[in-house]
Protein backbone atom coordinates (compact mmCIF):
# COMPACT_ATOMS: atom_id res chain seq x y z
CA UNK A 1 0.00 0.00 0.00
CA UNK A 2 2.76 2.46 0.99
CA UNK A 3 4.62 1.91 -2.26
CA UNK A 4 1.46 2.09 -4.37
CA UNK A 5 0.10 5.40 -3.04
CA UNK A 6 3.52 7.05 -3.41
CA UNK A 7 3.73 5.65 -6.94
CA UNK A 8 0.32 7.16 -7.68
CA UNK A 9 1.36 10.48 -6.12
CA UNK A 10 4.29 10.64 -8.54
CA UNK A 11 1.95 10.15 -11.50
CA UNK A 12 -0.42 12.79 -10.13
CA UNK A 13 2.43 15.30 -9.84
CA UNK A 14 3.10 14.85 -13.54
CA UNK A 15 -0.64 15.23 -14.20
CA UNK A 16 -0.58 18.48 -12.22
CA UNK A 17 2.33 19.79 -14.30
CA UNK A 18 0.51 18.95 -17.54
CA UNK A 19 -2.77 20.41 -16.27
CA UNK A 20 -1.02 23.69 -15.43
CA UNK A 21 0.30 23.86 -18.99
CA UNK A 22 -3.21 23.20 -20.33
CA UNK A 23 -4.95 25.59 -17.95
CA UNK A 24 -6.86 22.83 -16.14
CA UNK A 25 -7.33 23.77 -12.48
CA UNK A 26 -9.02 20.62 -11.18
CA UNK A 27 -7.88 17.00 -10.89
CA UNK A 28 -10.18 14.14 -11.96
CA UNK A 29 -12.57 12.80 -9.31
CA UNK A 30 -11.50 10.05 -6.94
CA UNK A 31 -13.61 7.55 -8.88
CA UNK A 32 -12.04 8.61 -12.18
CA UNK A 33 -8.55 8.24 -10.70
CA UNK A 34 -9.43 4.77 -9.38
CA UNK A 35 -10.53 3.67 -12.84
CA UNK A 36 -7.66 5.31 -14.72
CA UNK A 37 -4.87 3.92 -12.51
CA UNK A 38 -6.69 0.72 -11.41
CA UNK A 39 -6.17 1.33 -7.72
CA UNK A 40 -8.44 1.39 -4.69
CA UNK A 41 -10.27 4.42 -3.35
CA UNK A 42 -8.06 4.27 -0.23
CA UNK A 43 -4.89 4.47 -2.36
CA UNK A 44 -6.26 7.49 -4.21
CA UNK A 45 -7.16 9.25 -0.97
CA UNK A 46 -3.74 8.60 0.55
CA UNK A 47 -2.07 9.99 -2.60
CA UNK A 48 -4.26 13.09 -2.59
CA UNK A 49 -3.56 13.67 1.10
CA UNK A 50 0.17 13.49 0.38
CA UNK A 51 -0.18 16.06 -2.39
CA UNK A 52 -2.26 18.28 -0.13
CA UNK A 53 0.39 18.07 2.60
CA UNK A 54 2.98 19.20 0.05
CA UNK A 55 0.76 22.14 -0.92
CA UNK A 56 0.24 21.00 -4.52
CA UNK A 57 -3.53 20.69 -4.25
CA UNK A 58 -6.33 21.85 -2.00
CA UNK A 59 -9.35 19.60 -1.43
CA UNK A 60 -12.76 21.26 -1.28
CA UNK A 61 -15.58 19.23 0.20
CA UNK A 62 -18.16 18.39 -2.43
CA UNK A 63 -16.13 20.04 -5.23
CA UNK A 64 -12.95 17.98 -5.66
CA UNK A 65 -9.19 18.55 -5.66
CA UNK A 66 -7.86 21.81 -7.09
CA UNK A 67 -4.31 22.65 -8.20
CA UNK A 68 -2.61 25.42 -6.18
CA UNK A 69 0.02 26.26 -8.81
CA UNK A 70 2.85 25.22 -6.49
CA UNK A 71 5.58 22.82 -7.56
CA UNK A 72 6.90 20.08 -5.27
CA UNK A 73 10.38 21.67 -4.92
CA UNK A 74 10.15 24.80 -2.69
CA UNK A 75 13.01 26.51 -4.54
CA UNK A 76 10.83 26.45 -7.67
CA UNK A 77 8.03 28.42 -6.02
CA UNK A 78 9.77 31.81 -5.87
CA UNK A 79 8.20 34.90 -7.42
CA UNK A 80 10.43 37.85 -8.31
CA UNK A 81 9.13 41.36 -7.63
CA UNK A 82 10.91 43.91 -9.82
CA UNK A 83 10.25 47.50 -8.69
CA UNK A 84 11.86 50.90 -9.00
CA UNK A 85 12.09 51.39 -5.22
CA UNK A 86 11.46 49.39 -2.05
CA UNK A 87 12.00 51.98 0.68
CA UNK A 88 9.72 54.96 0.16
CA UNK A 89 6.38 56.33 -1.01
CA UNK A 90 3.86 53.58 -1.97
CA UNK A 91 6.43 50.82 -2.33
CA UNK A 92 6.83 49.31 1.17
CA UNK A 93 3.07 48.84 1.53
CA UNK A 94 2.64 47.61 -2.04
CA UNK A 95 5.43 45.05 -1.72
CA UNK A 96 4.14 43.87 1.65
CA UNK A 97 0.66 43.29 0.21
CA UNK A 98 2.09 41.24 -2.67
CA UNK A 99 4.31 39.18 -0.38
CA UNK A 100 1.52 38.55 2.15
CA UNK A 101 -0.86 37.17 -0.46
CA UNK A 102 1.85 35.08 -2.14
CA UNK A 103 2.97 33.59 1.18
CA UNK A 104 -0.63 32.84 2.15
CA UNK A 105 -0.75 30.66 -0.95
CA UNK A 106 2.60 28.95 -0.36
CA UNK A 107 4.81 31.10 -2.62
CA UNK A 108 7.96 32.90 -1.57
CA UNK A 109 9.25 36.10 -3.14
CA UNK A 110 12.44 38.01 -3.78
CA UNK A 111 12.68 41.77 -4.29
CA UNK A 112 14.78 43.32 -7.08
CA UNK A 113 15.19 47.12 -7.27
CA UNK A 114 15.93 48.83 -10.59
CA UNK A 115 16.06 52.46 -9.51
CA UNK A 116 14.24 53.15 -12.83
CA UNK A 117 17.46 52.35 -14.70
CA UNK A 118 17.24 50.05 -17.71
CA UNK A 119 20.90 49.07 -17.27
CA UNK A 120 20.15 47.82 -13.75
CA UNK A 121 17.04 46.12 -15.06
CA UNK A 122 19.13 44.29 -17.68
CA UNK A 123 21.66 43.13 -15.09
CA UNK A 124 18.87 41.73 -12.90
CA UNK A 125 17.18 39.97 -15.81
CA UNK A 126 20.51 38.45 -16.90
CA UNK A 127 20.99 37.06 -13.39
CA UNK A 128 17.46 35.63 -13.44
CA UNK A 129 18.17 33.82 -16.71
CA UNK A 130 20.80 31.81 -14.85
CA UNK A 131 18.44 31.10 -11.97
CA UNK A 132 14.88 31.62 -13.23
CA UNK A 133 11.93 32.32 -10.96
CA UNK A 134 8.44 30.86 -11.43
CA UNK A 135 7.04 34.29 -12.10
CA UNK A 136 8.02 37.94 -12.25
CA UNK A 137 5.86 40.88 -11.18
CA UNK A 138 7.39 43.87 -12.98
CA UNK A 139 7.14 47.61 -12.58
CA UNK A 140 8.67 48.87 -15.80
CA UNK A 141 11.48 51.41 -16.20
CA UNK A 142 10.52 54.56 -18.10
CA UNK A 143 7.62 52.62 -19.57
CA UNK A 144 6.56 55.29 -22.06
CA UNK A 145 9.78 54.70 -24.01
CA UNK A 146 10.89 51.65 -26.04
CA UNK A 147 12.54 49.25 -23.60
CA UNK A 148 15.94 47.76 -24.55
CA UNK A 149 15.45 44.65 -22.39
CA UNK A 150 12.40 43.03 -23.94
CA UNK A 151 14.65 40.33 -25.44
CA UNK A 152 15.53 39.15 -21.93
CA UNK A 153 11.89 39.09 -20.87
CA UNK A 154 11.15 36.88 -23.89
CA UNK A 155 13.97 34.52 -22.93
CA UNK A 156 12.61 34.29 -19.39
CA UNK A 157 9.20 33.43 -20.84
CA UNK A 158 10.83 30.69 -22.93
CA UNK A 159 12.26 29.27 -19.69
CA UNK A 160 8.74 29.11 -18.27
CA UNK A 161 8.59 32.29 -16.20
CA UNK A 162 5.17 33.94 -15.97
CA UNK A 163 5.30 37.75 -16.32
CA UNK A 164 2.82 40.25 -14.92
CA UNK A 165 3.24 44.02 -15.20
CA UNK A 166 2.48 46.37 -12.32
CA UNK A 167 1.36 50.03 -12.68
CA UNK A 168 2.30 50.08 -16.38
CA UNK A 169 3.48 47.76 -19.15
CA UNK A 170 5.87 47.55 -22.10
CA UNK A 171 4.16 47.88 -25.47
CA UNK A 172 6.48 45.28 -27.01
CA UNK A 173 5.29 42.70 -24.45
CA UNK A 174 1.59 43.19 -25.01
CA UNK A 175 0.85 39.48 -24.48
CA UNK A 176 1.71 39.88 -20.77
CA UNK A 177 -1.19 40.90 -18.51
CA UNK A 178 -0.96 43.96 -16.30
CA UNK A 179 -2.61 45.55 -13.29
CA UNK A 180 -2.60 49.32 -13.20
CA UNK A 181 -4.63 52.40 -12.37
CA UNK A 182 -7.44 53.62 -14.60
CA UNK A 183 -5.44 56.75 -15.27
CA UNK A 184 -7.74 58.28 -17.87
CA UNK A 185 -10.75 58.06 -15.57
CA UNK A 186 -8.68 59.31 -12.63
CA UNK A 187 -7.62 62.47 -14.41
CA UNK A 188 -11.22 63.02 -15.49
CA UNK A 189 -12.35 62.78 -11.85
CA UNK A 190 -9.85 65.43 -10.80
CA UNK A 191 -10.69 67.77 -13.67
CA UNK A 192 -14.40 67.54 -12.91
CA UNK A 193 -13.76 68.12 -9.21
CA UNK A 194 -11.84 71.31 -10.01
CA UNK A 195 -14.34 72.56 -12.60
CA UNK A 196 -17.16 71.96 -10.12
CA UNK A 197 -15.28 74.37 -7.86
CA UNK A 198 -15.30 76.97 -10.64
CA UNK A 199 -11.76 76.52 -11.98
CA UNK A 200 -11.22 76.80 -15.73
CA UNK A 201 -7.50 77.63 -15.98
CA UNK A 202 -6.12 74.28 -14.84
CA UNK A 203 -2.51 73.19 -15.29
CA UNK A 204 -0.97 69.75 -15.21
CA UNK A 205 2.39 68.27 -14.19
CA UNK A 206 3.31 64.87 -15.66
CA UNK A 207 6.40 62.70 -16.39
CA UNK A 208 7.16 62.43 -20.10
CA UNK A 209 8.86 59.02 -19.91
CA UNK A 210 6.37 57.04 -17.80
CA UNK A 211 3.24 55.43 -19.24
CA UNK A 212 1.28 56.47 -16.14
CA UNK A 213 2.19 60.07 -16.82
CA UNK A 214 1.20 59.92 -20.48
CA UNK A 215 -2.13 58.30 -19.63
CA UNK A 216 -2.86 60.83 -16.89
CA UNK A 217 -2.03 63.64 -19.31
CA UNK A 218 -4.33 62.06 -21.91
CA UNK A 219 -7.16 61.76 -19.40
CA UNK A 220 -6.57 65.37 -18.35
CA UNK A 221 -6.73 66.77 -21.89
CA UNK A 222 -9.78 64.68 -22.82
CA UNK A 223 -11.67 65.78 -19.70
CA UNK A 224 -10.79 69.43 -20.29
CA UNK A 225 -12.02 69.12 -23.89
CA UNK A 226 -15.25 67.48 -22.71
CA UNK A 227 -15.77 70.43 -20.36
CA UNK A 228 -15.27 72.85 -23.25
CA UNK A 229 -12.01 74.16 -21.79
CA UNK A 230 -8.74 74.86 -23.62
CA UNK A 231 -5.46 73.19 -22.70
CA UNK A 232 -2.69 75.61 -23.68
CA UNK A 233 0.65 73.86 -24.14
CA UNK A 234 2.22 76.30 -21.70
CA UNK A 235 -0.08 75.04 -18.91
CA UNK A 236 1.53 71.59 -19.00
CA UNK A 237 4.72 71.05 -17.05
CA UNK A 238 6.76 68.03 -18.12
CA UNK A 239 9.52 66.34 -16.16
CA UNK A 240 11.56 63.11 -16.39
CA UNK A 241 11.95 60.15 -14.05
CA UNK A 242 15.43 61.32 -13.11
CA UNK A 243 13.90 64.60 -11.90
CA UNK A 244 11.54 62.66 -9.62
CA UNK A 245 14.48 60.56 -8.37
CA UNK A 246 16.45 63.72 -7.55
CA UNK A 247 13.41 65.10 -5.74
CA UNK A 248 12.96 61.94 -3.68
CA UNK A 249 16.62 61.41 -2.83
CA UNK A 250 18.04 64.94 -2.58
CA UNK A 251 14.93 67.14 -2.32
CA UNK A 252 16.02 68.83 -5.55
CA UNK A 253 13.07 70.98 -6.63
CA UNK A 254 14.70 72.80 -9.55
CA UNK A 255 12.27 71.35 -12.10
CA UNK A 256 9.25 72.36 -9.99
CA UNK A 257 10.48 75.95 -9.79
CA UNK A 258 10.87 75.90 -13.57
CA UNK A 259 7.33 74.58 -14.02
CA UNK A 260 5.89 77.21 -11.66
CA UNK A 261 7.69 79.92 -13.61
CA UNK A 262 6.91 78.65 -17.13
CA UNK A 263 3.56 76.84 -16.86
CA UNK A 264 1.43 77.85 -13.88
CA UNK A 265 1.47 81.65 -13.95
CA UNK A 266 -2.06 81.97 -15.37
CA UNK A 267 -3.54 78.92 -13.58
CA UNK A 268 -5.82 78.85 -10.56
CA UNK A 269 -5.53 75.05 -10.13
CA UNK A 270 -3.12 72.27 -10.99
CA UNK A 271 -3.28 68.47 -11.22
CA UNK A 272 -0.06 66.75 -10.15
CA UNK A 273 1.19 63.33 -11.26
CA UNK A 274 1.33 62.09 -7.66
CA UNK A 275 1.40 63.17 -4.02
CA UNK A 276 5.17 63.61 -3.93
CA UNK A 277 5.03 66.15 -6.76
CA UNK A 278 2.06 67.89 -5.11
CA UNK A 279 3.72 68.00 -1.68
CA UNK A 280 6.91 69.69 -2.89
CA UNK A 281 5.03 71.89 -5.37
CA UNK A 282 3.02 73.31 -2.47
CA UNK A 283 6.24 74.12 -0.63
CA UNK A 284 7.66 75.93 -3.67
CA UNK A 285 4.42 77.83 -4.33
CA UNK A 286 4.47 79.11 -0.76
CA UNK A 287 8.10 80.12 -1.07
CA UNK A 288 7.08 82.06 -4.19
CA UNK A 289 4.56 84.01 -2.09
CA UNK A 290 1.33 82.25 -3.00
CA UNK A 291 -1.44 81.48 -0.52
CA UNK A 292 -2.90 78.01 -0.76
CA UNK A 293 -5.52 77.06 -1.62
CA UNK A 294 -6.71 80.65 -2.15
CA UNK A 295 -4.27 81.38 -5.01
CA UNK A 296 -3.87 77.82 -6.31
CA UNK A 297 -5.86 74.62 -5.76
CA UNK A 298 -3.71 71.48 -5.92
CA UNK A 299 -4.93 67.91 -6.58
CA UNK A 300 -3.02 64.69 -7.12
CA UNK A 301 -2.97 60.89 -7.23
CA UNK A 302 -2.24 58.10 -4.69
CA UNK A 303 -3.54 59.45 -1.33
CA UNK A 304 -0.30 58.56 0.46
CA UNK A 305 1.05 59.85 3.77
CA UNK A 306 2.35 62.89 1.88
CA UNK A 307 -1.24 63.98 1.24
CA UNK A 308 -1.84 64.22 5.01
CA UNK A 309 0.58 67.06 5.78
CA UNK A 310 -0.33 68.95 8.95
CA UNK A 311 0.01 72.32 7.20
CA UNK A 312 -2.23 71.53 4.19
CA UNK A 313 -3.81 68.17 3.44
CA UNK A 314 -3.91 67.38 -0.28
CA UNK A 315 -6.98 66.38 -2.29
CA UNK A 316 -5.95 63.08 -3.85
CA UNK A 317 -7.27 59.96 -5.55
CA UNK A 318 -7.16 56.71 -3.61
CA UNK A 319 -7.54 52.95 -4.05
CA UNK A 320 -9.14 50.60 -1.56
CA UNK A 321 -6.61 49.56 1.09
CA UNK A 322 -4.30 46.70 0.00
CA UNK A 323 -6.13 46.35 -3.34
CA UNK A 324 -3.32 46.70 -5.88
CA UNK A 325 -0.71 44.42 -4.30
CA UNK A 326 -3.17 41.74 -3.24
CA UNK A 327 -4.80 41.56 -6.66
CA UNK A 328 -1.39 41.51 -8.40
CA UNK A 329 -0.41 38.44 -6.35
CA UNK A 330 -3.74 36.74 -7.08
CA UNK A 331 -3.35 37.37 -10.80
CA UNK A 332 0.14 35.85 -10.72
CA UNK A 333 -1.12 32.77 -8.87
CA UNK A 334 -3.92 32.28 -11.41
CA UNK A 335 -1.34 32.55 -14.18
CA UNK A 336 0.85 29.92 -12.48
CA UNK A 337 -2.15 27.60 -12.38
CA UNK A 338 -2.33 27.93 -16.15
CA UNK A 339 -5.62 29.83 -15.99
CA UNK A 340 -6.43 32.76 -18.29
CA UNK A 341 -5.61 36.13 -16.74
CA UNK A 342 -7.12 39.38 -17.98
CA UNK A 343 -5.48 42.75 -17.45
CA UNK A 344 -7.04 44.92 -14.75
CA UNK A 345 -7.46 48.68 -14.43
CA UNK A 346 -8.37 49.77 -10.91
CA UNK A 347 -10.87 52.57 -10.26
CA UNK A 348 -10.12 55.58 -8.09
CA UNK A 349 -11.97 57.18 -5.20
CA UNK A 350 -11.66 60.93 -4.59
CA UNK A 351 -10.47 62.07 -1.16
CA UNK A 352 -11.31 65.77 -0.97
CA UNK A 353 -9.10 67.67 1.49
CA UNK A 354 -7.84 71.20 2.20
CA UNK A 355 -5.77 71.85 -0.94
CA UNK A 356 -8.74 72.46 -3.24
CA UNK A 357 -11.46 75.05 -2.73
CA UNK A 358 -14.05 77.03 -4.65
CA UNK A 359 -12.57 79.67 -6.92
CA UNK A 360 -12.91 83.13 -5.41
CA UNK A 361 -14.26 85.59 -7.96
C-alpha positions, 0 to 999 in steps of 0.5 A: 500500500505504501509503495502504491500510493507514493507511486500514484502520487508521482503520477499525479504530480506529472498530471498536475504539471501537464494540467497547469500547462493546459490551464486545467485547475481541477484534478479528476474525481477520486472515482475517475482516478481509481478507474484510470490507474486501477487502484483502490479508493483508499490508495487514491485518498492517501495519494491526494492527502500526500499532495495536499500536505505538500501544498500542490492541491487543496481539497474542497468538500463536495467540489474535488481537488484543485491545483494550487500552482505550487511545484513540489520543490520549494526553490521552484516556487519563488516569485520575483518582484521587480520594482523601482524602489522598495524603501519609500512612497507607496512601495513598502506597503505595495510590496508587503501586500504582494508578499503577504498574499503570495505567502498565504498561498505557499509562494515565496518572493524576492525583491529586485530594485531597478532604480528606474534604470534600464541598465540595472534592469538588464543586469537583474534579468541576466541574473534571473536567466541563470536562476529563473523564478516561477514568475516575475511581477514587474514595474517597468522602467521609463515605460513610455519609451521603447525598452531595450530589455524586452529580449531578456523578458522573452527569454525568461518566458521561454524558460517558463517564467510567468510575467505580470506588469504592475502600474504600467506595461511595455508595449512590445510585451503586449501578451503579458497581462498587467494591473494598473490604475485607470489613469484616464478616468482618474484624471477626469475625476480630478478635472471635474472636481476642479471645474465643479469648484469653478476653476477653468484655468487648470494646469498639469504636471506629468512625467514624459517618460512614464506610461502612467504620466502619459495616460494621466495627461491624456485623461486630463486633456480629454476631460478638459475638452469634454468640459469645453475648456482649452489646454494651452501647451504652456499650462503643461509642465513636463519632467523626467523620471530622473527629476523625480528621483532627484526630488525623492533622494536629494529634495532637488526641486529645480524642475518644480520651480521651472514649471511654476515659472513657465507653466502655472502663472495663469492657472488657478488650479493644478493636477499633479502626477502624484502626491510627492510632486504635489507635496513639494510643489506646495512648498515651492508655491508658498516660497514664491509668495502664493497662498494656498488654496486661495491662489492655487488649488492642488490635486493629485494621485495616490492618497499617500502619507504625503497627502496628510501634511499637517500644514495643508492636506492634499486632495488626492485619488485613492484605491481601496486599502491593499487592493493593488498588491493583493490583486497583483499576487492573485493574478500571478497565482492564477497565471501559475495555475495555467488559468487565463488572466485578464489585465485589470485597471483599478478605479479611483476614489476621490479624497477631498481635502484642504488643498482644493477650494471654490474659486474666489471671484 
